[in-house]
Amino acid sequence: MISNRSDTWHGQWCRSKVETMRILLKSVVQLGNQAMQLCALYVYASHRQYMSFEFQCAVFLVETILSTVITCQDRDVRRFLLVRSRPVRLVLLCPVIIIFGFGQLIHVKRAWARQIHAAEVMSQLDEAHGHLWAGPALGGEAALP
């Protein structure tokens, strides 16, 4: 019997490598988006387009605040910080908030975690008994109604 290449260790390693590259690419695109927003703010201010500048600043500020709040409430981020001692936690808090909150990479992290959770659930289902479900109920996060 010929084994499927994706079932081998090499196939799994290649898949994880591709997935990691996708996540890195999405992170770079997200940071590029942030840089373009800052450039737009500069252009609006330098050309005295104050109405556009004020609107773009307000949108940028709201996005940043919401991403920072989501970062502080994220279970993985909180677990990452809580397993550290208090001095280390305080040192790590600033980079975590800057990277995930201000850089808005928390959205990429949460989407990645959602995909990983769905893959774990799918691998645990018993395919021999026909209990395979690929619906939207496999969400990776607990959400308030």
N, C-alpha and C positions, 0 to 999 in steps of 0.2 A: 504494500500500500504506500503510495506516494504522499508524503505529508505536505500540508499547505505551508507555504513560506511564512505566512503571518503567524503560524503556530510555533515557529521555532524561536529560540532566544534572539537570534539575529533580526528576525522580522519584528519582534516586539521592540527591540532596541531602536530599530530604524523608525518605527511608528512614534516612539516617544521622542526621538530626535526631531522628527518633522513637527510634532506637536509643540515642542519647546521653541522651535524656530518660528512657528506661527504666533505663539504668545509674544515672543520678542519683537516680531514685526508689528503686531498690534500695539505693543507698548511704544515702539518708536513712532508709529503713526499718531498715537494719542499725544505724545510729547510734541510732535511736529504741529499738531493742531493747536496746542497751547501756545507754541512759539508764534504761529501765524496770528492768533488772536492778539498777542502782545504787540506784534508788528502792526496790526490793524489799528490798535489803540494809538501807537506812535504816529501813524499816518494821519489819523483823524485829528490828533492834537496839533501836529505840525502844520496842517492845512486849515486850522481854525474851524473845523467842523464839530463844534462843541455839542450840538444836539446828538449827533451820531456817537461822539466820544462818550457822552454821559450814558446813553442807552447801552452801548457796548460794555462800559465799565460796570453798569448795574447787572447785566447778564453774566459777565465774567465773575463778579463778586458772588452772586447767588450760586452759580455752578461750583465755585470753590468752597463756599460755606457748606453746601449740601454734600459735596464729596468728603469734606473733612468730618462732618457729622456721621456719614456712613462709615468712614474709616474707623472712627472711635467706637462705633457700635458693632462692627464686624466681629464675628466670633473667632475667626482665625487670627486676626490681629490682636484681639484681647488675650487669647490663649498664648500667642507668641510673647506678648509683653508680661503676662502674669507669671510665667514660669521662670522669669529672671528675677534677680534680687532687685531691691528698690533703687539703688544707685544706677545699676545697669539699665533698668527700666526707664529711668528719667533721661539717661543719655540716648537710648534708642527711640524714645518717643518723638523727638524732633525730626530725625530723618524719616521715620515712618509716616508722620503727618505730612511732611513736605513731599515725599515721593508719592504716597497713595492719596493724600487729600488734595494738596495744591496741584500736583501733577495729574490728578484724576485717574491714576492707574488702578484705583480700587475697583473701578468698573470692569477692567480687563481681568483682574484677579478673581472677582466674583463670578464672571462668566466662565472662567477656566475652572473654578471650583464646582460650578454647576455641571459642567461637562464631565468632570472626573467622578462626581457623585453618581450621575446617570450611568456611566460606564461600569462603576462598581455594582450598582443595583442590577444592571443587565447581566453581568457576569455571575451573579449569585442566583439568578432565576434558574429554575430547573427546566431546561429546554426539552428534556426527554418526555416530560408530562404535558408539554404544550402550554406552559404558563408564561409565555413570552409576551411582554407588554412593552410597547415603545411609545406610549402616549405622553402627554404633557404632565402627568401626575408624578413624574420622577424628578421634580424640581429639587435643587440642592440646598435650598435655604428655607428656614422657617420664616413665614411672613405673617404679619398681623393683618386681620381683615380690614 
